[in-house]
Amino acid sequence: MATMVDVAKRAGVSISTVSHVLNGTRNVEPVTRRRVERAIAETGYRQDTLARAMRRSRTDSIGLVVSDAGEPAFAEMVHGVEQASAERGLTLLLANAAEDAEREQRAVRTLLERRIDGLILARAANSTSELVSSLAQEKAPVILLDRLFQDLPFDQVGADNRESMRRLVRHLTRQGHSRLIAVVGDTRVPTLSERLDGFLDGIRDASLSPEDQVVLTGEDDQQLREDLLGALRSRPSTAVVACSTPLAAVSLRAFEDAGLVTPADVAFAAFDGFAYPDLMHPRVSTVHQPAFDMGVAAVQQLAERLDAPKASPRIVRLRQTLELRDTTEGYLFAQ
């Protein structure tokens, strides 16, 4: 097996020059760098990354655990984390918790055992307080992504869920809608509970009666579909808001079951949205989450935390965009 000594001899340089080329620790003249790189290729030298990590106390790798990698918003977050990591020369280790607390704990433990430099975590709905307590004791810094929790000793990156829902409800009520249905889903998920708070804020802002509104919560999509179908048949609601992409699918199926058409019979808007929304007919109004940018911001926060481990934790919220299309008879609207 070739060594750095072999590379140095072949390139006609010192061992320290080879090290600088490999580790980027000092600028090397372009001609010399190319000579070293050619010698590396010719000798087949491979750097011992484990030994290098032990010397530097860094592995140049980070972990990412997402609650549901199959959901479009989380997939975009993964892409953002992946790109930002690559730009910094970091290896990304990814795990999908599949909304399962035990699977989440195993994934976190496995990544930490691999001595990652830091962890980005989008927590599962039933994530445990024990996990949070254990992470607070770890040397590797932790960034919470998307699902934010107050009073935790971690940096966090999310979206302005409450204010975005408030703006959406304001738009609907200004169009004359006074009886709305919010399909909220599992309120153990902070993102969804924040959107519920924003819905109630919007109702109060419009001076509407809370009793005239319907809020559907729960963990089972089939039950939510049945509850929405019952609500649509039993009361004259004119607008429905789904708080996630899966809940948007639940809502559209309920419309079909009820024989209703959007927007002719009921206005409709959803959070996160579908891929290629302009190909859908009618086109669904959406609160667009900057998921890719959230992933990038999480890596940025992690890099800053590694450079300043004793700095106070920060919460960063990115602004979402209201994209009003056919189902609310609107237009592209961002404010």
DACORBEL-V324425 format. One record per pair of residues at least 12 apart in sequence whose C-alpha atoms are under 6 Angstrom apart, sorted by sequence separation. I is the first residue (numbers start at 1). J is the second residue. If there is no record, write none. Layout:
# DACORBEL-V324425
I,J / I,J
This chain:
# DACORBEL-V324425
143,155 / 144,156 / 145,157 / 146,158 / 322,334 / 143,156 / 145,158 / 273,286 / 321,334 / 271,286 / 272,287 / 269,285 / 270,286 / 271,287 / 272,288 / 269,286 / 272,289 / 118,140 / 120,142 / 122,144 / 248,270 / 117,140 / 118,141 / 119,142 / 120,143 / 121,144 / 122,145 / 11,35 / 118,142 / 120,144 / 121,145 / 11,36 / 99,124 / 101,126 / 225,250 / 229,254 / 99,125 / 101,127 / 69,96 / 239,266 / 241,268 / 243,270 / 244,271 / 245,272 / 11,39 / 238,266 / 239,267 / 240,268 / 241,269 / 242,270 / 243,271 / 244,272 / 245,273 / 10,39 / 61,90 / 63,92 / 225,254 / 239,268 / 241,270 / 60,90 / 61,91 / 62,92 / 63,93 / 64,94 / 65,95 / 66,96 / 67,97 / 68,98 / 165,195 / 61,92 / 63,94 / 65,96 / 66,97 / 67,98 / 186,217 / 289,320 / 7,39 / 67,99 / 162,194 / 166,198 / 170,202 / 181,213 / 184,216 / 185,217 / 186,218 / 288,320 / 7,40 / 161,194 / 162,195 / 165,198 / 166,199 / 169,202 / 179,212 / 180,213 / 181,214 / 182,215 / 183,216 / 184,217 / 185,218 / 186,219 / 288,321 / 161,195 / 165,199 / 179,213 / 181,215 / 185,219 / 287,321 / 163,198 / 287,322 / 162,198 / 166,202 / 286,323 / 285,323 / 285,324 / 285,325 / 284,325 / 283,325 / 285,327 / 2,45 / 147,190 / 283,326 / 284,327 / 147,191 / 282,326 / 62,116 / 61,116 / 62,117 / 64,119 / 67,122 / 61,117 / 62,118 / 63,119 / 64,120 / 65,121 / 66,122 / 67,123 / 62,119 / 64,121 / 67,124 / 180,237 / 179,237 / 182,240 / 179,238 / 180,239 / 181,240 / 182,241 / 183,242 / 184,243 / 268,327 / 180,240 / 267,327 / 268,328 / 267,328 / 125,188 / 125,189 / 263,327 / 262,327 / 157,298 / 160,317 / 155,313 / 157,315 / 159,317 / 154,313 / 155,314 / 156,315 / 157,316 / 158,317 / 159,318 / 160,319 / 155,315 / 157,317 / 159,319 / 80,292 / 84,296 / 77,291 / 81,295 / 76,291 / 77,292 / 80,295 / 81,296 / 76,292 / 80,296 / 73,291 / 77,295
